[in-house]
Amino acid sequence: MKKAIYLLFVLLCCTMGTAQEISSPNKKIAVLVTAQKNESAISFSVLYKTGSESITVLPKSPLGIITNNETFTNKLRLVSVSDLKPIHEKYTAVSGKRKDRENFGNERIFKFKNRNNTSLNIIFRAYNDGVAFRYEFPDKSATPVNITAENTAYILPEGTKRWMQPFETSYEGFYPESTNGKGSEKQEWGFPALYNVTGSNVLVLLSEAGLSQNNCAARLTNANSPNQYNVTYPETRDNFKQVGAVSTSPWKSAWRTLTIGTLPDIVASTLIDDISLPNKLKDTSWIQPGAASWVYWANNHGSKDFKKLTAYIDFAAQMKWPYTLIDWEWDVMENGGTIEDAVRYAKAKGVKPLIWYNSGTSWLEPTPWDRLLTPEKRAKEFAWLNKMGIYGIKVDFFAGDQQDMIKYYIDILEDAAKYKLLVNLHGATVPRGWARTYPNLLTTEAVYGAEWYNNNGTLTNAAARHNTTLPFTRNVVGSMDYTPVTFSDSQNPHITTYAHELALSVVFESALQHFADRPESYNALPEKALEFLKKVPTTWDDTKLLDGYPGEKVIIARKKGNTWYIAGLNGKDIPQDFKIDLNAITDKNVKIDLISDGKDNTSFTIKEIIPGKNTPLQINCLPRGGFTATLTEL
């Protein structure tokens, strides 16, 4: 029946206008681009093949773009459609969920002209795990044009289940499950946005990638219709009145992306990186991901106090973590030393210091805030950091998604690379593929993370559900600096179990993993748990989702060398029993070191298991519980 509906859909498109198809290399995903014969609107739809049937994952949805002096939304004439062009390149990622990657898809370029005879190209690619498209003004012109809006929208059927984050400049919030498209005061939603195709196990994750200095970032709005999500450019700011993006041409928009498949497909996808520009850095040998101690969380400040900071440096040395993060107010350090003294202390301990900066574009406090705003200031500051022995920067409090901020992000990444400095973006936009282009970008916040146990009590009751939603949403598109694994309380309590907290070190992927708790809290752990945190990797050779559902549970397997790490989280307030098929990741005989929930929230069950062949791993989880399992081949 569904196949018949699909064929009827294609027939109708062909009757009404010009319908062109772009299929993925494995033929599972097809994009239909429709241009009306009467020089009217253009639209696209996406279908997904399961077995012998095809389902519509995106119904017919509008395309188009608008500048300050021309419109490309209707009365467009289709000039030509290119032949299908295979895209196939292999690359190695410096960090992330998988080491060996493929940018593997098929491309077609649709060339249009509007009533003024101005050219617009729409470039479509179909991948095995999704679809990407972008707009292009191909004609060369030295006169800047202001791209003010898009007509792009994603139309969902009534009642579609979705997980979307109400938009905040810092991308900090929850991803509540909804079927009515409501829940945001302004009906604005940040990328990425996940929805389930009704009546199927197929999901779509909407986002964007490949932004250059000639773009602003976008968000979704559905104020006019709860099931139509329009790609929307950011509003102006007090100190930046430009709408959209301004550029000479040729000009290209960001890639609009739809990651498509089952939940395991979504979690495993690297589409955001694949579609982005290749690595621009000739030498990446100096880029070393790893774990870091972090003074801020437990002290709600801390870097101002030299003696407190040295305790975290000592702990990083004890754990053989390569880094410690010196957070805000280091420029007014007191109680026994200066920033120079702290760096010398870290170097003597064999620990590499990272250092925090205020971007200077939003809040003027805390300090230091006016050291990175211009190329000249960055050159001076980065040279000083090199001389002192700093290995990376954390830059915080960016002002928004406007074009000037996108340019600022990229300028920071490029200039930091010249001085071999790692970068962690905080109070920042969500990842959009820059980690491939500038692999010195090791992590980005853009998440409602453990820091929010400090700021208010909202995370306390919602953390377990939130933690089991992030692997299917925010963490899919890039490294996520949640600052996990806290056993003690900061200003507000957590009610997730200790085993749940330990599991976050594997479930949450971040190439710089800032472990947030106090040294004394970690040292109070059982020996096996502490040893696990000493050795757990922060980059991975492979990643597989073994089981899960947003807000309910997640079980992820990540591989490093010959070792598989499996970690699971219970997102519910009731116990859950997990049954894990180990054949999904290995056919070898293995020894399993398991750390799971004990009799209560603050205790562990620690044991070694040698399961028989084809014997599933069974684990009992407390409410809001979790586990970690390390698999070693025998």
C-alpha positions in Angstrom: 0.0 0.0 0.0 2.8 2.5 1.0 4.6 1.6 -2.2 1.5 2.4 -4.3 1.2 5.7 -2.4 4.8 6.5 -3.3 4.3 5.8 -7.0 1.1 7.9 -7.0 3.0 10.7 -5.3 5.8 10.6 -8.0 3.2 10.5 -10.8 1.4 13.6 -9.4 4.6 15.5 -9.1 5.5 14.7 -12.7 2.0 15.8 -13.8 2.1 19.1 -11.9 5.6 20.1 -12.8 9.2 18.9 -13.1 10.1 16.3 -10.5 13.7 15.2 -10.2 15.0 12.5 -7.9 18.3 12.2 -6.1 18.9 8.8 -4.4 21.5 7.8 -1.8 24.2 5.4 -2.9 22.4 2.5 -1.1 19.0 3.6 -2.7 17.3 3.8 0.7 16.8 7.6 0.7 15.3 9.6 -2.2 14.8 13.4 -2.6 12.2 14.6 -5.0 12.6 18.2 -6.1 9.6 19.7 -7.8 9.6 22.9 -9.9 6.3 24.0 -11.3 6.0 24.5 -15.1 4.3 27.9 -14.7 7.4 29.4 -13.1 5.9 29.2 -9.7 7.2 27.9 -6.3 9.8 25.1 -5.8 9.6 22.4 -3.2 11.1 19.1 -2.1 10.1 16.0 -0.3 12.1 13.0 1.1 11.3 9.3 1.1 12.9 6.4 3.0 12.8 2.8 1.8 12.3 0.0 4.3 12.3 -3.4 2.7 10.0 -3.2 -0.4 8.1 -0.1 1.0 8.9 3.6 0.9 7.6 6.0 3.5 7.4 9.8 3.3 9.8 11.2 6.0 9.3 14.8 4.8 6.1 15.8 2.9 6.3 18.4 0.2 8.0 21.4 1.8 8.9 24.8 0.4 12.3 26.1 -0.8 13.6 29.5 -1.7 15.7 32.5 -0.5 15.3 36.3 -0.3 17.7 39.1 -0.6 17.3 42.8 0.1 16.5 43.5 -3.5 15.4 40.2 -5.1 13.1 37.2 -4.3 13.8 33.6 -5.2 10.6 32.0 -3.7 8.3 31.9 -6.7 8.2 32.7 -10.4 11.4 30.8 -10.7 12.4 29.2 -14.0 14.3 25.8 -13.9 17.2 26.2 -16.4 19.0 22.9 -16.0 19.6 20.0 -13.7 23.1 18.5 -13.5 23.9 14.9 -14.0 24.2 12.8 -10.8 27.6 13.4 -9.3 29.0 10.8 -6.9 30.7 12.3 -3.8 33.1 9.8 -2.1 36.0 10.8 0.0 37.5 9.1 3.0 39.1 11.0 5.9 40.4 10.5 9.4 38.9 12.4 12.3 41.2 13.8 15.0 38.4 13.4 17.6 34.7 12.4 17.9 32.6 9.3 17.8 34.4 7.6 15.0 38.0 7.7 13.7 37.6 6.6 10.1 34.9 8.5 8.2 33.4 8.7 4.7 31.8 11.6 2.9 29.7 9.4 0.6 26.7 10.6 -1.3 25.2 11.7 -4.6 24.8 15.3 -5.7 22.6 17.2 -8.2 22.6 20.9 -8.8 19.3 22.6 -9.8 19.9 25.9 -11.7 17.1 28.5 -11.6 16.6 32.1 -12.8 14.1 34.5 -11.4 12.1 37.2 -13.3 15.2 39.5 -13.3 17.2 36.7 -14.9 19.4 36.4 -11.8 20.8 32.9 -11.2 20.1 30.7 -8.1 21.5 27.2 -7.7 20.1 24.7 -5.2 22.6 21.9 -4.5 21.1 18.7 -3.2 23.0 15.7 -1.8 21.5 12.3 -0.8 23.6 10.3 1.7 23.0 6.8 3.1 22.2 8.5 6.5 20.5 11.6 5.3 20.0 14.6 3.0 21.8 17.9 2.7 21.1 21.0 0.5 22.3 24.5 0.2 21.6 27.7 -1.9 24.2 29.3 -4.1 24.4 32.6 -6.0 26.9 31.4 -8.7 27.5 34.7 -10.6 30.5 36.7 -9.7 29.8 40.2 -8.3 31.8 42.6 -6.3 28.7 44.4 -5.1 27.6 43.0 -1.7 24.2 41.5 -1.4 22.2 41.1 1.8 20.6 37.7 2.2 17.7 38.5 4.5 15.6 35.4 4.8 14.8 31.9 3.5 11.6 30.3 2.4 12.9 26.9 3.5 10.6 25.0 5.8 10.0 21.5 7.1 6.4 20.4 7.2 5.5 17.6 9.6 2.2 15.7 9.6 -0.2 16.4 12.4 0.6 14.5 15.6 4.3 13.9 14.8 6.3 13.1 17.9 9.2 15.5 18.3 12.1 16.4 20.6 13.1 20.1 20.2 14.9 22.6 22.4 13.3 26.0 22.8 15.8 28.5 21.4 18.3 30.2 23.7 21.4 32.0 22.5 23.5 29.7 24.6 21.6 26.6 23.4 21.0 25.6 27.1 17.7 23.9 27.8 15.8 20.7 27.6 14.4 18.7 24.6 10.9 18.0 25.8 8.8 15.4 23.9 5.8 16.9 22.1 3.2 16.1 19.5 1.7 19.5 19.1 4.7 21.7 18.3 4.2 23.9 21.3 6.2 24.7 24.4 8.4 27.6 23.3 7.3 31.1 24.4 8.3 32.5 21.0 7.8 29.3 19.1 11.6 29.3 18.3 13.6 26.1 18.3 17.3 25.6 18.2 19.2 23.0 16.2 19.4 20.0 16.3 15.7 19.1 16.2 14.5 15.4 16.2 11.2 14.0 15.1 9.8 10.5 14.6 8.0 9.7 11.3 4.5 8.7 12.5 3.8 4.9 12.3 7.5 3.9 11.8 10.8 3.5 13.5 12.4 6.1 11.2 13.5 9.4 12.7 14.9 12.7 11.3 17.3 15.0 12.9 17.2 18.6 11.5 20.3 20.8 11.7 22.8 22.7 9.6 26.5 22.6 8.8 29.3 24.2 6.9 28.9 27.8 8.0 31.5 30.2 6.7 32.2 33.9 7.6 29.7 34.7 4.9 26.8 33.2 6.8 24.7 33.7 9.9 23.4 30.7 11.8 19.7 29.8 11.7 17.0 28.4 13.9 13.5 27.0 13.4 10.2 28.9 14.0 6.7 27.5 13.9 4.7 30.5 15.1 2.4 30.5 12.0 1.7 26.8 12.0 2.6 24.3 14.7 3.7 21.7 12.1 5.6 23.9 9.7 9.1 24.7 10.9 10.6 27.6 9.0 14.4 28.2 8.8 14.8 31.6 10.3 17.7 34.0 10.6 18.6 35.6 14.0 17.2 38.9 15.1 19.4 42.0 15.3 21.3 43.0 18.4 21.8 46.3 20.0 25.4 46.5 18.6 24.7 44.6 15.4 21.7 45.8 13.3 22.3 43.7 10.2 19.7 41.2 9.2 20.8 37.9 7.8 24.1 37.7 5.9 26.0 40.2 3.7 28.4 39.0 1.1 29.7 39.4 -2.4 29.1 36.6 -4.8 29.6 33.8 -5.6 27.9 33.0 -2.2 26.8 29.7 -0.6 24.4 29.2 2.3 25.0 26.8 5.1 24.1 23.2 4.4 20.6 22.3 5.6 20.8 18.8 6.9 18.3 16.0 7.6 19.9 13.0 9.3 17.6 10.0 8.6 17.2 6.5 9.8 16.6 4.4 12.9 17.8 5.6 16.3 21.1 3.6 15.9 21.6 5.3 12.5 21.0 8.7 14.0 23.4 8.2 16.9 26.1 6.7 14.6 25.8 9.4 11.9 28.7 11.8 11.2 26.8 13.7 8.5 27.4 17.1 10.0 31.2 16.6 9.8 31.0 14.8 6.5 29.3 17.6 4.7 31.7 20.3 6.1 34.9 21.5 4.6 38.0 19.2 5.1 40.7 19.9 7.6 42.5 23.1 6.9 45.4 22.4 9.3 48.5 20.8 7.7 49.9 19.6 11.1 47.5 18.1 13.7 50.1 16.1 15.7 49.9 18.7 18.5 46.2 18.3 18.9 45.9 15.8 21.8 42.4 15.2 23.2 42.1 14.1 26.8 40.5 14.5 30.3 40.8 17.6 32.5 40.3 18.5 36.1 38.1 21.6 36.7 38.0 23.8 39.7 34.9 25.8 38.9 32.0 23.4 39.5 32.4 22.4 43.1 33.5 25.9 44.2 31.2 28.0 42.0 34.3 30.0 41.0 37.7 28.8 42.2 40.3 29.9 39.7 40.8 33.1 41.6 42.1 31.1 44.6 45.7 29.8 43.9 45.6 27.2 46.6 42.3 25.7 45.6 43.5 25.6 42.0 46.7 23.7 42.9 44.6 21.0 44.5 43.0 20.3 41.1 46.3 20.4 39.4 47.6 17.8 41.9 44.5 15.7 41.2 45.0 15.8 37.4 48.6 14.6 38.0 47.4 11.8 40.3 44.8 10.7 37.7 47.3 11.0 34.8 44.8 13.3 33.1 46.7 15.5 30.7 44.9 18.8 31.4 43.5 21.1 34.1 41.2 24.0 33.2 41.8 27.4 34.9 38.5 29.2 34.7 37.4 32.8 35.0 39.0 35.5 37.2 42.5 34.1 36.9 43.6 37.6 36.1 42.9 38.6 39.7 44.3 35.4 41.3 45.2 35.6 45.0 45.9 33.5 48.0 49.5 32.6 47.4 50.2 33.0 43.7 49.5 34.5 40.2 48.5 32.9 37.0 52.2 32.6 36.1 52.8 30.8 39.3 49.8 28.5 38.7 51.1 27.6 35.2 54.6 26.9 36.6 53.1 24.7 39.2 51.1 22.7 36.6 54.2 22.3 34.4 56.2 21.0 37.3 53.5 18.4 37.9 53.4 17.4 34.2 49.9 18.8 33.8 49.0 21.0 30.8 46.9 24.1 31.7 43.9 25.3 29.7 42.6 28.9 30.3 39.3 30.7 30.2 38.4 33.9 28.4 35.3 36.0 28.2 34.6 36.6 24.4 33.9 40.2 25.2 30.8 40.3 23.0 28.1 39.8 25.6 28.7 40.2 29.3 31.5 42.4 30.4 32.0 40.4 33.6 33.6 38.1 34.6 37.1 39.0 33.5 39.3 38.8 31.5 37.0 39.9 28.7 38.8 42.3 26.2 41.7 40.3 25.0 40.5 38.4 21.9 38.2 40.9 20.1 40.6 41.9 17.3 43.3 40.0 15.4 46.0 42.2 17.0 44.8 41.5 20.5 44.6 37.7 19.7 48.1 37.7 18.3 49.5 39.4 21.4 47.5 37.2 23.9 48.2 33.9 22.1 51.9 34.7 21.9 51.9 35.3 25.6 50.1 32.0 26.2 52.7 30.1 24.2 55.5 31.7 26.1 53.9 30.9 29.4 53.0 27.3 28.6 49.2 27.3 28.1 47.8 24.6 25.8 44.3 25.7 25.0 41.6 28.3 25.5 38.0 28.1 26.7 36.0 31.1 25.2 32.7 32.0 26.8 29.6 34.3 26.6 29.2 34.8 22.8 26.4 37.2 21.8 24.4 35.2 19.4 24.1 33.6 15.9 24.5 36.7 13.8 27.1 36.9 11.0 29.6 38.8 13.1 29.6 36.1 15.7 30.1 33.3 13.1 33.0 35.2 11.7 34.4 35.7 15.3 34.2 31.9 16.0 36.1 31.1 12.8 38.7 33.8 13.4 39.3 32.5 16.9 39.7 28.9 15.6 42.1 30.0 12.8 44.2 32.3 15.0 44.4 29.7 17.8 45.7 27.1 15.4 48.5 29.4 14.4 49.7 29.2 18.0 48.9 25.5 18.5 46.1 26.2 21.0 43.2 23.9 21.6 39.7 25.5 21.7 36.6 24.9 23.8 33.7 27.2 22.9 31.2 28.0 25.7 28.1 30.0 25.9 28.2 29.3 22.2 26.3 28.1 19.2 25.7 24.4 18.6 28.4 22.5 16.6 28.0 22.9 12.9 30.9 20.9 11.4 33.8 23.2 12.3 35.6 20.4 14.3 36.4 18.7 10.9 37.6 21.9 9.3 39.5 23.2 12.4 40.3 20.0 14.5 41.8 22.2 17.2 38.1 22.7 18.2 37.8 19.8 20.6 34.5 20.5 22.3 31.6 23.0 22.6 29.1 23.6 25.4 25.7 24.5 23.8 24.1 22.1 26.3 22.2 22.3 29.6 24.9 20.5 31.5 26.1 19.8 35.1 26.9 23.5 35.6 23.2 24.0 36.1 23.3 22.2 39.4 25.0 25.4 40.5 22.7 28.0 38.9 19.3 26.6 40.0 17.6 23.3 41.0 15.9 22.6 37.7 18.4 19.9 36.7 17.9 17.9 39.9 14.6 16.2 39.0 15.1 16.4 35.2 18.7 15.2 34.8 18.0 11.5 34.2 15.4 12.2 31.5 17.6 14.9 30.0 20.7 12.7 30.0 18.9 10.0 28.1 17.7 12.5 25.5 21.0 14.2 24.7 22.6 11.2 22.9 19.8 11.3 20.3 19.9 15.1 19.9 22.6 17.5 20.9 25.5 15.0 21.1 24.8 13.6 17.6 26.1 16.7 15.9 29.4 17.2 17.8 31.4 17.0 21.0 29.5 18.2 24.0 31.1 19.8 27.1 28.5 18.8 29.6 31.2 18.6 32.4 29.9 15.2 33.7 30.6 12.7 36.4 29.7 14.5 39.7 29.1 12.4 42.8 28.9 15.2 45.4 26.5 18.2 45.3 27.4 21.7 44.4 24.7 24.3 45.2 21.8 22.0 44.3 21.6 18.2 44.7 21.6 15.5 42.1 19.4 12.3 42.5 21.0 10.3 39.7 22.9 7.3 41.0 26.7 7.1 41.3 26.7 4.4 38.6 24.6 6.8 36.3 27.2 9.5 36.9 30.1 7.3 36.1 28.4 6.1 32.9 28.2 9.7 31.6 32.0 9.5 30.9 31.2 7.1 28.0 27.6 8.0 27.0 28.6 11.7 26.5 31.2 12.2 23.8 33.6 15.2 24.3 37.2 15.2 23.1 38.1 17.5 26.0 36.2 15.8 28.9 36.1 18.1 31.9 35.4 16.0 35.0 33.7 18.4 37.3 33.7 17.0 40.9 36.1 17.6 43.8 39.3 15.6 44.2 38.1 14.3 47.6 34.8 13.0 46.0 36.7 11.0 43.3 39.2 9.7 45.9 36.3 8.4 48.0 35.2 6.1 45.1 36.0 2.4 45.1 39.3 1.6 43.5 37.7 0.1 40.4 35.6 3.1 39.7 38.6 5.5 40.2 40.7 3.4 37.9 38.0 3.5 35.3 38.1 7.3 35.3 41.9 7.3 35.0 41.7 5.3 31.8 38.4 6.1 30.0 39.1 7.5 26.5 37.8 10.8 25.3 38.0 9.9 21.6 36.7 6.8 19.9 37.3 4.5 16.9 33.7 3.5 16.6 30.3 4.2 18.2 27.1 2.1 18.2 23.8 2.5 19.9 22.7 -0.9 21.4 19.4 0.2 22.8 17.5 3.3 23.8 14.7 5.8 23.4 14.8 9.5 24.1 14.1 10.3 27.7 13.7 6.7 28.8 17.1 4.9 28.4 20.3 4.7 26.4 22.9 2.0 26.0 25.9 3.0 23.9 29.0 1.0 22.9 32.2 2.9 22.0 35.4 1.2 20.8 39.0 2.3 21.5 41.7 0.0 20.0 40.6 -3.5 20.9 38.5 -2.5 23.9 34.8 -1.9 23.9 33.2 0.4 26.5 29.5 0.0 27.0 27.6 2.4 29.2 23.9 2.7 29.9 21.5 5.2 31.6 18.1 4.8 33.1 16.1 7.9 32.4 13.1 6.8 34.4 12.1 7.2 38.0 11.4 3.5 38.3 13.9 0.5 38.0 14.7 -0.9 34.6 16.3 -4.2 33.5 18.7 -4.0 30.6 19.4 -7.0 28.4 22.3 -6.4 26.0 23.2 -8.6 23.0 27.0 -8.6 22.9 27.0 -10.1 19.4 26.1 -6.6 18.1 29.7 -5.5 18.8 31.9 -8.6 19.0 31.9 -12.3 18.2 34.9 -13.0 20.5 35.1 -14.4 23.9 35.4 -11.5 26.4 35.9 -10.6 30.0 33.6 -7.9 31.3 34.5 -5.5 34.1 31.1 -4.3 35.2 30.3 -1.3 37.4 26.6 -1.0 38.0 24.1 0.2 40.7 24.5 -1.1 44.2 21.8 -1.3 46.9 21.2 2.5 46.9 22.1 5.7 44.9 25.6 6.0 46.4 26.8 2.5 46.1 28.2 0.3 43.3 28.0 -3.4 42.3 31.5 -4.2 40.9 32.1 -7.6 39.4 33.9 -9.5 36.7 31.9 -11.6 34.2 32.9 -14.1 31.6 29.7 -14.7 29.6 29.2 -17.7 27.4 28.9 -17.3 23.7 25.5 -15.9 22.7 24.7 -15.1 26.3 23.3 -11.6 26.7 24.5 -9.2 29.4 21.7 -8.6 31.9 21.9 -5.5 34.2 19.4 -4.3 36.8 19.3 -0.5 37.1 17.9 1.5 40.0 15.6 4.5 39.2 17.8 7.1 37.4 20.6 4.5 37.5 23.2 3.3 35.1 26.3 1.1 34.5 29.6 0.9 32.7 31.1 -2.3 31.2 34.6 -2.7 29.8 35.0 -5.6 27.4 38.4 -7.2 27.0 39.0 -10.0 24.5 40.3 -13.3 26.0 
